[in-house]
Amino acid sequence: MAPGSIDSTPAASLRIRHITMISLGGVMGAGFFIGSSGAIAMAGPAVLLSYAFAGILIFFVNLILCDLLGRTPHRGSFVSQVGHILGPRYGFVMGWTYLLVWITTLAAEIMAAASLLAPLVPLPYWLLELLVLGSMTALNLASVRGYGETEYCLSFTKVAAVVIFILIGVIALATGHHVPHAAFLGGSLFPHGGVAILSAVPIVVFSMAGTEIGTIAALDSDQPKKNIARLARTIAIRLLGFYLSSIAVILCLLPWQSIAPGHSPFLQVLDALHIPFADTLMTIVILAAVLSTLNSGLYASSRILRDVALAGNAPATLRATAPASGIPHRAILCVAAASAAVAASAILSPTLVFAFLISVVGVFIIAGNMMIVLARLYLVRDGRRAALLTLAGLAAVLVAMAVDPHARHELALGVAAIGGILGLERIVSALRRRAGEGRAPPEPARGQSAP
């Protein structure tokens, strides 16, 4: 069987309940519970349109992604699909931008987990980071089933928390304890202009990162094709149901001007409603979200790193998997080490490496989604209208970033970073060709003469 096949593998340990809960909870990390405050500050009440627009884009991108996996079932992950359909250069860029997004995200989550645990555990901050990362790495190294069971529990915690939060908000509004705030009844719905709606989309898309993890996990299940098809049917519920409902409740119960970037608006709402033990409850939920992101990020990025290595774009040693389980141990350790290095850079030089990576991840995600859509357009000639509209929507986000002075810097850094990755691809390709040309022809077998 080809590496990365969509058919069952020795690691086919995940069941439909794992895939379902992973897909439901995969889009709700700390970027959702905390990062939504940044999007609200950027767009104001109109952030609902940002979430709706981003949700529609991600919805169609995921439908396209599931379609690609169904049409080319023996090409591994979506990174392998893009490289196979569009060419090795696109595969190189897709693979490394995706990996950099996850390595940066994992570093941020490691620091977030340590910050949450620091008041509770009397250990040095750096040691807490290592303990959190080490525990999630050990879990991923142990078994695919262990990852699935842990992620099932963590995702269930997040989903239950969001549902309860929405119910609390609806009850508060229905019983008249709080009335819809001036965010909707007075003032401007577009305090920063219409362009801010699109400029906030990269922040929103970043908070939605993880929708693709379900498709990667499906490759480790007993019925990959069936599970991928089921994922396509639940995307809208995950994105629009959870995100839009939660943000609408927040905007109905709080003035958007009071929401500070970097602070959880969910906690602000619970405090405003005088919910007992709100701080403790939200700390538990956010910690579950952080650990879930770490768990899934290590799982997904290690599989992609192995695919990148199989394509010849990373050291060949990273192709190795455990014979019985199919777990890519070396790739998991490599991703964990890279994430720890980025987390360390955030402490040693917060305005250099880490700030740069945080600035470019939004553009990386948009560019990756565009490559997925381009692969679908190139592969299939029918049903192109939805794909073309999705591509136009993604391009509109980049144009809005270019127009918005607050987002222009991030766009420039992202484009420059992709240019650097393209330059690296040319160097790697040239070295590979040179190595092939300089390789001596194989010696003839004993008893045979040379040609």
N, C-alpha and C positions, 0 to 999 in steps of 0.2 A: 504494500500500500504506500502511496506517495506520502511524504511528510506533510503534515498539516491537512490531510484529507478531511473532508466533511463527514466521511463515514465513521463508524464507531472505531475507537482506538482502545489500547489497553487502559487508558485513563478515563474511559467512559463511565465515570462514577456519579455524575450529576443527574438528578431526576427532575421531572417537570416541576415539582414544588420548589426545588432549588432555583431553577431557571426563572420561574415566575416571580419569586420574591427578589431574586437578584436584579431582575429587570425593573421591578417596581421601586426598589430602594436604591438602585445604582445611580439615580439622578439626584439623590438628596444627600449631599455632603455638607461640609461646613460652608461651602460656597452658597448653598441655599439658605441655611439658617442664619448666617452672618453676612455673606456677600451680597444678599439682596438689598441691604441697607445702602451700599454704594450705588446700585442701579437706581434706587428711589431718589437718592440725593442728586443724581445726574439728570434724571428726566422728570422728577416730580410726579404728580398723579398720573401723568401720561405714561408712566412706566408700565401700566397695565397693557398698553399697546405694544410696548417693547417686548413684554413677555409673550403676548399673543403672537406677534410677528416672529419672534425667535422660536416659539413653540411650533408654529406652522412650518417654518424652514426645517427644523430638526425632525419634525414628523415626516416630511417628504424625503429628507436625506436618509432617514432610517428605512422608509419603504423602498427607496432605491437600493440601499445597502442590502436589505433582505432579498430583493430581486436579483442582485448580482450574485449573492451566495447561492441562490437557487438555480441560476442559469449556468454557473461554472462550479459544480460541486466538488471538484478535486483540486482546487487551487488554494486551499488554506484560508487564512484570515483575509480581511478586507485589504490589508496592506499588500499581501501577495496578489490579490485580485487586481488592484490598481497597477502594480508593476507588470503583471502579465498582460493586461489589456492596453495600457497606455505606453508601456515601455519601461526599461530599467531605471531611467533617470527619474521618472515620476515616482516609481517605487522607492527609490533612494530617498527622495524628498519626503514622501508620505511617511515612510518608516521612521526617519529621524525626527521630523517635526512632531509626530505622535509621541515618540519616546521622550522628547524634551518636555512636551506638555505634561506628561505623567510624572517624570522625574521632578519637575518643578512643583507640581501639585503634591506629590508625596512629601517633598521637603517642607512645604507649607503646613501640611497636615501633621507632620512629626512635631513641628514647633507648636502648633495649636494644641496637640494632645499634651505636650509637656507643660504648657501654660495652664491648662485645665487641671492637671494633676499636681502642679507645684504647691498650691495652698493645702492640699490634702496629704501629700506624701513628702516627708522631710528628707529629700535627697537633692543633690545638685541638679540644676536644670539640664546640663549636658548628659548626665547619667539617666535622667528620665527619658530624654530623647532616644538614647541607645536602648533602653529597656523596652520602650514602645515599639521601635523599629525591629528590635531583635525578636520580640514575641510574635509579631505579624510575619516576619521572615520565616521563623521556625514553623509557624502554622502552615505557610505555603509550601515549605519544603517537605512537610510530613505527608500530606495526601491531598488529592483533589477533593475527596469527600469531606475532609476536615475543613477545607476552605468553604465548601458549599454549606455545611451545617452552620459554621460560624456566621457566614454572610446571611444565611436565612434568619438567624436570631437577631442580628444587628439591623437588617433591613426591616424585619417585622417591628422592631422598636421604633424605627423612624417613621414608618407608614402609620403605625398606631398613634404616634405623637402628633403627626400632621392632621389626621382625621379628628382626634380629640380637640386639637387647637381650633380647627374650623368649626366644630360643633359648639365649643365654648363661645366663639365669636358670634355665631349665628344666634345662640340663645341670648347673649348680652344685647344684641341689636333687637331681637324680637320682644324682649321683656322691657325694653325702654331704659335699661340701665345706662346705655350709651346710645347716642344718636349718630347717624352718619356725619362725619366731620366735614369741615369746610373744604377738604380736599376735593369733594364732589359738589357741594352745594354753593360754594362761593370761591372767589378768587379765580385765578387762571389755571386751567387744566394743562397748559403748556408754558410753564414759567420760564423754561430755558429754550423755547422755540421748538418747532417741529423736527429740526435736524437732530436734536438731543434724543428723540425716540430711537432713531437708528443708531446713534452713537453709543447708546447704552446697550445695544444688542450684543456686542462682544462680551460684556460683563455677564449678561444673562446667559449667553451660550456657554461661557466658561462654567457657570454654576450648574448648567445642564450636562456638563461633560460626564460621560459614563453611560449614555444611552446605548453605546455600541458594545458594552461589556456583555450584555445578554447574548449577542451573536457569537462572541468569543467563547463564552461559557457553553453555548449550545454545541460547539465542536467537541466538548468533553462529555456530552450526554449520550444516552443510548439511542435517541431518535433525533439527530441533528436537524434534518430537513423539517420535520413536523414541528419541532420546538422553535425554529427560526420563523416559520410561518405564523405560529401563535404569537411570537413577539411583535410581529408587524401589526397585529390586530389590537395590541394593548398600548401602543405608543401614545396615541392621543389621550387615553385616560391618564397615563403617567404624567405627561407633560402639561396638558391643559387643565386637567382636573386638580392635581395637587398644587401646581404653581399658581395658576390664576386665582383659584379659590383662596389660597393663603394670602396672596398679596392684596386681594380685594378686601379681605377681612382686616388686614393691617391698616389699609388706607381709610377704611370706614371708622376705625377706632382710634387712630392717632393722626395728628397733624403731620404731614409729610416733612415739614421743616424741622420737627423735633427728632427725626430719625438721623442719627449720626453714623457716618460710614465706619465700619469696623465693629459696630455694636449690633447685637441681635435685636431686630425689631419684634421678633416673636416674644422675647423676654420683656421688652417694653410694654407690649400689649398685656401680657399676663400680670405684670406689676400694676398697670393702670386699672386692671379689673380686680386687683387685690386677691389674686389666687394664692392660697397658702403654699409655701415652700416652692414658689416659682423659680427662684434662683437654683435651688438644688435639682428640681425636675429638668430645667433646661440644660443645666450642666451635664446631667446624665444623658439627655438626648443628643446634645452636641458632641459629647465624647463618643457616643455610639456612632454618630455620623462620621466623625473623624476616623475612628478605628475601622469602620466599614470602608471608607475611601482608601485607607492604607491597605487593607486586606484585598480589595478588588483591584486597586492600582497595581500592586505587586503581581497579582495573578495575570491581569491583562497585559501589562507592559512586558513581563517576562516572556509571554507567548509571542508577542510582536517582535521582541528582540531576537528570539530564536528564528522567526520567519525572516527577519532582516539578515541574520547570519546565513540562513539557508540560501538566500539570494546572492551571497557573496559580498554583502555590504557591511559586515561586521566579522570579527575574528571567528574562524571556523570552530574553535573550541566551544563557542556558545551554542552550537547545534546539538550538543549532547543532551540526552534525556535518560532518566532512570529506566532500565529495561522493563521492569514490571509495571510501573505506574505511568510512565511517559512524562513525568514531571521534569521540566528543564531546570535542574538544580543550579547550574552555572549561570544561566541567564537571570534567575531570581536573585542570586548573590550579587551579580553585577549591577542590577537595578537598585538593590538595597544600598550597595556601596556608593553608587552615584548620587542617590537621594541624600545619604548622610553627608556627602561632600558638599552638596548644594546647601543643605541646612547649616553646615558649618560656615559656608561662605556668607550666609545671611547674618551670622553673628560677627564674623571677622571683618566683613566688608559689605554692609547692608546696602550701600548706595551703588555698588558696582555690579557684580555677577548676579546676585539674587534680584536686584531691582530690574536689571536688564531682562532676565528670564520672565519675571512677572509681567513685564510690559509687552512681551512678544507673544505670550500664549494665546491671547484672543485672536490675533491675526493668524497664528498657526492653525487654530481650530477652524476658522473660516476657510483658510486655504485648503485644509484637508477635506472638508466637506465639499468644496468645489471640485477637487480631484475625483471624489467618489461620484459626483454627478457627471463629470466629464467622461468617466469610465463607462457609465450607463449609456450616455449618448453615443459613445463610440461603438459600444458592443451591440446595441439594439437600435434598429431604425424606426420601430413602431412605438407609439405612445410617448412621443418626445415632448409634448406640450408641457406636461407637469415638470419634467426635468429642466426644460428651458426656463420656465418661470422660477423654479427653485434657484437655478444658476443666476438669473437676473436679480433675485432677491438677495443672494449672498454678495453679488457685486455691488448692489445698492448700499449695503452696509459698509463696504470698503470706501465707497464714494462719500458717504456721510462722515466717515472718520477723517477723510481728507479735508472735508469742509469745516468740520468742528475743530476749533483751535485747541480744545482740551484733549482730543483724541488723535490729533495729527501726529504728535510725537510718537505715540505707540505704533501707528501705522508705518511711519518711516523706519522705526527700529525693526518691526516685523518683516517688512519688505527687504531690508538690508540683511537680516538674519537668513531669510530664505535664499537670497543671493549668495550668501556665504556657504550655505549648504550645497547649492548648485555648483559652486566653485570647488568644493571638497569632492563632490561626485565626479567632476572631470578629472581631478587629480587621482582619485582611486581608480577610475576607469583606465587612465593612462598607465598607472603602475601595473594594473592587472594585465593590460595588453603587452607591456614590456616584459613582464614575467613570463607570459605565454610564449612570446617570440624567443626569449632567451633560454627557454627550457629545452634541454637536450632530448632528441628523439629516444624512445624506449629501446633498450638493448634487445637484440633478437634472442628468442628462447634458445636454450641449449639444444644443439643439434640442427639449428637453422642458420642459414646464411643471411647476412644483412642484405636488404634490397638494393 
